[in-house]
Amino acid sequence: MLHDGEIVPSVAVLSHHEQRDRLARYCPAAVEAALVAGDPCFDRMLAGRPLRDAYRHRFGIRPDQRCVVVSSTWGGASLFGQHPSLVLRLARELPLDEYRVVVALHPNIWHGHSPWQVRMWLAECAHAGVVVLPPEEGWRAALVAADVTIGDHGSVTFYSAALGTPVLLAAWPEETVDAASPIAALLRTAPRFDEHAALREQLEDTISRHSAARYADIAGLATSAPGESAALLRTEVYTRLELEEPTAPADSAAVPLPTVDVPTVGSQLVQLRLDEHGASAVRFPATALDSIRDGILVTDSAEPERRWLELAEVLVDDDRHDDPLSWIRSSLAGLPGCLLGATRDRAGAWIVTGADLPVVRWRGADELGPVCAALVHAWLCGGRPLRELPELTRIRLGRRVEPIRLDVRAQD
């Protein structure tokens, strides 16, 4: 702020009056340059709140899913520095139909280690369905879309708390921040992640116990002028330029709709339970097989991992074939441990069968191919003939129920 006793900036923009009070304590000579003008970044997130569902749609989040944002600042004391495998653990432990994980890493991580290295670190996570945000944009939309944020001492975690979102701290190095700052207050207040406890229970507990009142005083320190930063900054700029300010309002634009790659999960581990009402399915990415031992491994034909092909109990192919039965027979011939094959005909109908088994056909949402194939597998392993499959089956996936119509016919 000072050089040879002289103030360097003409204007030092601060977001809150408490910052000016701290500046007065630390550098009294610089107070005359201070301008409390709010926070334009926070104002854009506030403006984007009505677009929450649009943001969630861009991230591939259904209304019945939780959005879990993982945010890390840079440095060894950060979330990513302390828990580099946390994102992958989330991908393995959280059911696909109930959660979508979105990760936002500080640009210094991307550029300090190189984008190639970061993508390599997170490749398995992306393959398991995690949305990896680019360093430039997307994190603000993710905060508006979030149901819970796992973070550290970075500003993104603070913004999330200020927006009223439940936060869980995976790193809380209080010694790295000003003890009088709002972020330090958040580190002292927010619940802390326990790496030895189940993740899902911690997330749900953080959400259920969240109270906006708990963070009200801290959130109030985000800005002294919510929604007004654009007007305050424009007035200051035109005053400094000695120009007449435009008469049109200076409003904050909403955060733009994100352009991100939303990965699809090919190979899946499906836990399926049959009952008199239909079936309940819990799905995980195939990589969860390293920590979850029960379930039906449904392997996608596009799966690059050799081990998933070798361990496959059901092989699924999403292409449309002129002769789907021929594809299933030839594919299963090369996978002696695989019981069933599933693919589509030219009309888009799903077909599943195995050696010397009837053919089961069904129509439903595109993503339900692996689930329905796992249903047929579970039915057979339960010792029941396929011809006893009910024509209408309701499959519960997380918080939603999908009706599926099945048609069982003899194999040609």
C-alpha positions as CSV (number, residue, x, y, z in Angstrom):
1,M,0.0,0.0,0.0
2,L,2.9,2.4,0.7
3,H,6.3,3.1,-1.0
4,D,8.8,5.4,0.6
5,G,5.9,6.5,2.8
6,E,3.6,7.5,-0.1
7,I,0.3,5.8,-0.9
8,V,0.7,3.7,-4.1
9,P,-3.0,3.2,-5.3
10,S,-5.3,6.1,-6.0
11,V,-8.2,4.0,-4.9
12,A,-8.1,0.8,-2.8
13,V,-11.5,-0.9,-3.3
14,L,-12.8,-2.8,-0.3
15,S,-15.9,-4.9,0.0
16,H,-16.9,-4.2,3.6
17,H,-16.5,-1.5,6.2
18,E,-14.8,-4.0,8.5
19,Q,-11.9,-4.2,6.0
20,R,-11.5,-0.4,6.2
21,D,-11.4,-0.7,10.0
22,R,-8.7,-3.4,9.8
23,L,-6.8,-1.2,7.2
24,A,-6.9,1.6,9.7
25,R,-5.2,-0.6,12.3
26,Y,-2.6,-2.1,10.0
27,C,-1.8,0.8,7.6
28,P,-3.5,4.1,8.8
29,A,-1.9,6.1,6.0
30,A,-3.7,4.1,3.4
31,V,-7.2,4.7,4.7
32,E,-7.7,7.9,2.7
33,A,-7.5,5.8,-0.5
34,A,-10.0,3.3,0.7
35,L,-13.4,2.9,-1.1
36,V,-16.0,0.5,0.3
37,A,-17.7,-0.5,-2.9
38,G,-19.1,-4.0,-2.2
39,D,-18.1,-7.1,-4.1
40,P,-18.9,-7.4,-7.8
41,C,-18.2,-11.1,-7.9
42,F,-20.6,-11.8,-5.1
43,D,-23.2,-9.5,-6.6
44,R,-23.1,-11.5,-9.8
45,M,-23.8,-14.7,-7.9
46,L,-26.7,-13.0,-6.1
47,A,-28.1,-11.9,-9.4
48,G,-27.8,-15.5,-10.7
49,R,-29.9,-17.1,-8.0
50,P,-33.1,-17.2,-10.1
51,L,-31.1,-19.2,-12.6
52,R,-30.2,-21.9,-10.1
53,D,-32.1,-24.6,-11.9
54,A,-30.6,-23.6,-15.3
55,Y,-27.1,-23.9,-13.7
56,R,-27.9,-27.3,-12.2
57,H,-29.1,-28.5,-15.6
58,R,-25.8,-27.5,-17.2
59,F,-24.0,-29.6,-14.6
60,G,-26.1,-32.6,-15.3
61,I,-27.9,-32.4,-11.9
62,R,-31.5,-33.7,-11.7
63,P,-34.0,-32.1,-9.3
64,D,-33.8,-35.2,-7.0
65,Q,-30.0,-35.1,-6.8
66,R,-27.7,-33.3,-4.3
67,C,-25.0,-31.1,-5.8
68,V,-21.7,-31.5,-3.8
69,V,-19.2,-28.8,-4.7
70,V,-15.5,-29.5,-3.7
71,S,-13.5,-26.3,-3.6
72,S,-9.7,-26.0,-2.9
73,T,-7.5,-23.0,-2.8
74,W,-3.8,-23.5,-3.5
75,G,-0.9,-24.5,-1.3
76,G,0.1,-27.4,0.9
77,A,-2.4,-26.4,3.6
78,S,-5.4,-26.4,1.1
79,L,-8.0,-29.1,0.7
80,F,-6.3,-30.6,-2.3
81,G,-2.9,-30.3,-0.7
82,Q,-4.1,-32.2,2.5
83,H,-6.6,-34.6,0.9
84,P,-5.7,-35.2,-2.8
85,S,-7.8,-38.4,-2.9
86,L,-11.0,-36.9,-1.4
87,V,-12.7,-36.2,-4.7
88,L,-12.2,-39.8,-5.8
89,R,-13.4,-41.1,-2.5
90,L,-16.6,-39.0,-2.9
91,A,-17.1,-40.4,-6.4
92,R,-16.7,-44.0,-5.1
93,E,-18.9,-43.6,-2.0
94,L,-21.8,-41.4,-3.2
95,P,-24.6,-43.1,-5.2
96,L,-24.8,-41.9,-8.8
97,D,-28.5,-41.3,-8.7
98,E,-28.4,-39.2,-5.5
99,Y,-25.4,-37.0,-5.9
100,R,-23.4,-35.1,-8.5
101,V,-19.9,-34.0,-7.5
102,V,-18.5,-30.8,-8.9
103,V,-14.8,-29.9,-8.2
104,A,-13.3,-26.4,-8.5
105,L,-9.6,-26.0,-8.0
106,H,-7.8,-22.7,-7.7
107,P,-6.2,-21.4,-11.0
108,N,-2.8,-21.5,-9.2
109,I,-3.1,-25.3,-8.9
110,W,-3.9,-25.6,-12.7
111,H,-1.1,-23.3,-13.8
112,G,1.4,-24.2,-11.1
113,H,1.3,-27.9,-12.0
114,S,0.0,-27.6,-15.6
115,P,-3.5,-28.3,-16.9
116,W,-2.2,-31.6,-18.2
117,Q,-1.1,-32.7,-14.8
118,V,-4.4,-31.6,-13.1
119,R,-6.4,-33.5,-15.7
120,M,-4.3,-36.6,-15.1
121,W,-4.8,-36.3,-11.4
122,L,-8.6,-36.1,-11.8
123,A,-9.0,-38.4,-14.8
124,E,-10.4,-41.3,-12.7
125,C,-12.7,-38.9,-11.0
126,A,-14.1,-37.6,-14.2
127,H,-14.5,-41.1,-15.5
128,A,-16.5,-41.8,-12.3
129,G,-18.9,-38.9,-13.1
130,V,-17.3,-35.9,-11.4
131,V,-17.7,-32.6,-13.2
132,V,-14.2,-31.0,-13.3
133,L,-14.6,-27.2,-13.7
134,P,-12.1,-25.3,-15.8
135,P,-10.0,-22.7,-13.9
136,E,-11.5,-19.7,-15.6
137,E,-15.3,-19.9,-15.1
138,G,-18.0,-22.2,-13.8
139,W,-17.2,-22.1,-10.0
140,R,-19.6,-19.2,-9.4
141,A,-22.5,-21.0,-11.1
142,A,-21.6,-24.1,-9.1
143,L,-21.9,-22.3,-5.8
144,V,-25.4,-21.1,-6.8
145,A,-26.3,-24.7,-7.8
146,A,-24.7,-26.3,-4.7
147,D,-26.6,-28.1,-1.9
148,V,-23.4,-28.4,0.1
149,T,-19.8,-27.3,-0.3
150,I,-16.7,-29.1,1.0
151,G,-13.9,-26.5,1.2
152,D,-11.0,-24.9,3.0
153,H,-9.8,-21.4,3.9
154,G,-10.2,-20.1,0.3
155,S,-12.6,-17.4,-0.7
156,V,-14.8,-19.8,-2.6
157,T,-15.8,-21.6,0.6
158,F,-16.5,-18.2,2.2
159,Y,-18.7,-17.2,-0.7
160,S,-20.6,-20.4,-0.4
161,A,-21.3,-19.8,3.3
162,A,-22.4,-16.2,2.5
163,L,-24.9,-17.5,-0.1
164,G,-26.4,-19.6,2.7
165,T,-25.1,-23.0,1.6
166,P,-24.0,-25.6,4.1
167,V,-20.3,-25.9,4.2
168,L,-18.0,-28.6,5.5
169,L,-14.3,-27.8,6.1
170,A,-11.7,-30.4,4.9
171,A,-8.8,-28.0,5.8
172,W,-8.9,-25.2,8.3
173,P,-5.4,-23.7,8.7
174,E,-6.3,-20.8,10.9
175,E,-2.6,-19.7,11.1
176,T,-2.6,-18.8,7.4
177,V,-5.3,-16.1,7.6
178,D,-5.8,-12.9,9.5
179,A,-7.4,-13.9,12.9
180,A,-9.6,-10.9,12.7
181,S,-10.9,-11.7,9.2
182,P,-14.3,-13.1,8.3
183,I,-12.7,-16.2,6.8
184,A,-11.0,-16.9,10.1
185,A,-14.4,-16.6,11.8
186,L,-15.8,-19.2,9.3
187,L,-12.9,-21.6,10.1
188,R,-13.7,-21.4,13.8
189,T,-17.4,-21.9,13.2
190,A,-18.1,-24.4,10.3
191,P,-18.2,-28.2,10.9
192,R,-15.0,-30.1,10.1
193,F,-14.6,-33.1,7.9
194,D,-13.5,-36.4,9.5
195,E,-11.5,-38.4,7.1
196,H,-12.1,-41.6,9.2
197,A,-16.0,-41.3,9.1
198,A,-18.4,-42.2,6.3
199,L,-18.7,-39.3,3.8
200,R,-22.4,-39.6,3.0
201,E,-23.4,-39.4,6.6
202,Q,-21.2,-36.4,7.1
203,L,-22.7,-34.6,4.1
204,E,-26.3,-35.3,5.1
205,D,-25.6,-34.3,8.7
206,T,-24.0,-31.1,7.5
207,I,-27.1,-30.3,5.4
208,S,-29.7,-31.3,8.0
209,R,-28.0,-29.4,10.8
210,H,-27.4,-26.3,8.8
211,S,-28.8,-23.0,10.1
212,A,-28.5,-19.7,8.2
213,A,-28.4,-18.0,11.6
214,R,-25.2,-19.8,12.5
215,Y,-23.4,-17.9,9.8
216,A,-25.5,-14.7,9.7
217,D,-22.9,-12.5,11.2
218,I,-20.1,-14.0,9.1
219,A,-22.1,-13.9,5.9
220,G,-22.9,-10.2,6.6
221,L,-19.2,-9.4,6.3
222,A,-19.1,-10.5,2.6
223,T,-20.2,-7.0,1.5
224,S,-21.5,-3.8,2.9
225,A,-23.3,-3.0,-0.3
226,P,-25.0,-6.1,-1.7
227,G,-26.2,-5.6,-5.2
228,E,-24.6,-2.1,-5.4
229,S,-21.0,-2.7,-6.4
230,A,-21.5,-2.0,-10.1
231,A,-23.1,1.4,-9.4
232,L,-20.5,2.4,-6.8
233,L,-17.5,1.4,-8.9
234,R,-18.9,3.1,-12.1
235,T,-19.4,6.3,-10.2
236,E,-15.9,6.2,-8.8
237,V,-14.4,5.5,-12.2
238,Y,-16.3,8.3,-14.0
239,T,-15.4,10.7,-11.1
240,R,-11.7,9.9,-11.5
241,L,-12.0,10.4,-15.3
242,E,-13.8,13.7,-14.8
243,L,-16.6,12.5,-17.1
244,E,-20.3,12.6,-16.9
245,E,-21.7,9.3,-15.7
246,P,-24.2,7.5,-18.0
247,T,-27.9,7.8,-16.9
248,A,-28.6,4.1,-17.5
249,P,-28.6,1.9,-14.4
250,A,-25.3,0.1,-13.6
251,D,-26.5,-3.4,-12.8
252,S,-24.7,-6.6,-12.1
253,A,-25.1,-9.3,-14.7
254,A,-25.9,-12.8,-13.5
255,V,-23.2,-15.4,-13.7
256,P,-23.2,-16.9,-17.2
257,L,-24.5,-20.4,-17.8
258,P,-21.5,-22.6,-17.6
259,T,-20.0,-24.5,-20.5
260,V,-18.7,-27.7,-19.0
261,D,-18.1,-31.4,-19.9
262,V,-20.6,-33.5,-18.0
263,P,-19.2,-37.0,-18.0
264,T,-21.4,-40.1,-18.3
265,V,-20.6,-43.2,-16.3
266,G,-20.3,-46.2,-18.5
267,S,-19.4,-49.2,-16.3
268,Q,-21.4,-49.3,-13.1
269,L,-21.6,-51.3,-9.9
270,V,-25.4,-51.9,-9.3
271,Q,-26.8,-53.0,-6.0
272,L,-30.3,-54.2,-6.7
273,R,-33.0,-55.4,-4.3
274,L,-36.2,-57.1,-5.6
275,D,-39.5,-56.8,-3.6
276,E,-43.2,-57.1,-4.2
277,H,-43.3,-53.4,-5.3
278,G,-40.6,-53.8,-7.9
279,A,-36.9,-53.1,-7.4
280,S,-34.6,-50.7,-5.7
281,A,-31.2,-49.9,-7.3
282,V,-28.2,-48.1,-5.9
283,R,-25.6,-47.3,-8.5
284,F,-21.9,-46.5,-8.2
285,P,-19.1,-46.1,-10.8
286,A,-17.3,-49.3,-11.4
287,T,-14.2,-47.9,-9.6
288,A,-16.2,-48.3,-6.4
289,L,-15.6,-52.0,-6.7
290,D,-12.2,-51.3,-5.0
291,S,-14.2,-50.4,-1.8
292,I,-17.7,-51.9,-2.3
293,R,-17.7,-55.7,-2.6
294,D,-21.4,-56.5,-3.3
295,G,-23.3,-55.6,-6.4
296,I,-23.6,-56.5,-10.1
297,L,-20.8,-55.2,-12.3
298,V,-22.3,-53.9,-15.5
299,T,-19.5,-53.1,-17.9
300,D,-19.9,-50.7,-20.9
301,S,-18.4,-51.9,-24.2
302,A,-16.7,-48.6,-24.5
303,E,-15.0,-49.1,-21.2
304,P,-11.2,-48.7,-21.6
305,E,-10.4,-50.6,-18.4
306,R,-9.5,-54.2,-19.2
307,R,-10.3,-55.4,-15.6
308,W,-13.9,-54.3,-15.9
309,L,-14.3,-56.4,-19.1
310,E,-12.7,-59.4,-17.4
311,L,-14.9,-59.0,-14.3
312,A,-18.1,-58.1,-16.2
313,E,-21.3,-59.9,-15.1
314,V,-23.3,-57.9,-17.7
315,L,-21.9,-56.3,-20.9
316,V,-23.8,-53.3,-22.2
317,D,-23.4,-51.6,-25.6
318,D,-25.3,-48.3,-26.3
319,D,-25.1,-48.5,-30.0
320,R,-28.0,-49.5,-32.2
321,H,-27.5,-52.8,-34.1
322,D,-29.2,-54.3,-37.2
323,D,-28.8,-57.7,-35.5
324,P,-28.5,-57.1,-31.7
325,L,-28.8,-60.8,-30.9
326,S,-25.8,-61.6,-33.1
327,W,-23.8,-58.9,-31.3
328,I,-24.7,-60.3,-27.9
329,R,-23.9,-63.9,-28.8
330,S,-20.5,-63.0,-30.3
331,S,-19.6,-60.7,-27.4
332,L,-20.5,-63.1,-24.7
333,A,-18.5,-65.8,-26.5
334,G,-15.3,-63.8,-25.7
335,L,-16.3,-63.2,-22.0
336,P,-17.0,-66.6,-20.5
337,G,-17.6,-65.1,-17.0
338,C,-20.3,-62.7,-18.3
339,L,-23.9,-63.9,-18.0
340,L,-25.8,-61.3,-20.0
341,G,-25.4,-58.9,-22.9
342,A,-27.6,-55.8,-23.5
343,T,-27.8,-53.5,-26.4
344,R,-30.4,-51.7,-28.7
345,D,-32.0,-52.5,-31.9
346,R,-32.4,-49.9,-34.7
347,A,-35.6,-48.6,-33.3
348,G,-33.9,-47.8,-30.0
349,A,-35.5,-50.6,-27.9
350,W,-33.2,-52.2,-25.3
351,I,-32.6,-56.0,-25.6
352,V,-30.9,-58.2,-23.0
353,T,-30.3,-62.0,-23.2
354,G,-27.7,-64.6,-22.6
355,A,-26.8,-68.1,-23.8
356,D,-30.0,-70.3,-24.1
357,L,-32.1,-67.6,-22.4
358,P,-35.3,-65.8,-23.5
359,V,-34.9,-62.3,-24.8
360,V,-36.1,-59.4,-22.6
361,R,-37.0,-56.2,-24.4
362,W,-37.9,-52.9,-22.8
363,R,-38.3,-49.2,-23.4
364,G,-37.3,-46.4,-21.1
365,A,-34.9,-43.6,-20.4
366,D,-31.5,-44.0,-22.2
367,E,-29.6,-44.2,-18.9
368,L,-31.7,-47.1,-17.6
369,G,-30.0,-49.7,-19.8
370,P,-27.5,-50.8,-17.2
371,V,-30.1,-50.8,-14.5
372,C,-32.6,-53.0,-16.4
373,A,-29.9,-55.4,-17.4
374,A,-28.9,-55.7,-13.7
375,L,-32.5,-56.3,-12.9
376,V,-32.6,-59.3,-15.3
377,H,-29.4,-60.5,-13.8
378,A,-30.7,-60.3,-10.2
379,W,-33.9,-62.1,-11.3
380,L,-32.0,-65.0,-12.8
381,C,-29.6,-65.2,-9.8
382,G,-32.7,-65.4,-7.6
383,G,-33.6,-68.6,-9.3
384,R,-36.7,-67.3,-11.1
385,P,-37.5,-67.9,-14.7
386,L,-37.5,-64.8,-17.0
387,R,-41.0,-65.5,-18.1
388,E,-42.2,-64.6,-14.6
389,L,-40.9,-61.1,-14.9
390,P,-43.7,-58.7,-14.4
391,E,-44.7,-56.7,-17.5
392,L,-44.6,-53.4,-15.5
393,T,-41.7,-53.0,-13.1
394,R,-41.1,-49.9,-11.0
395,I,-37.4,-49.3,-10.2
396,R,-36.5,-46.9,-7.4
397,L,-33.3,-44.9,-8.1
398,G,-32.5,-42.7,-5.2
399,R,-35.5,-40.3,-4.7
400,R,-37.2,-41.1,-7.9
401,V,-39.1,-44.1,-9.3
402,E,-38.9,-45.1,-13.0
403,P,-41.6,-47.4,-14.5
404,I,-40.2,-49.9,-17.0
405,R,-42.3,-52.1,-19.4
406,L,-40.7,-55.5,-20.1
407,D,-41.5,-57.9,-22.9
408,V,-40.1,-61.5,-22.6
409,R,-39.9,-63.6,-25.8
410,A,-38.2,-66.8,-26.9
411,Q,-34.8,-66.3,-28.6
412,D,-35.0,-66.7,-32.4
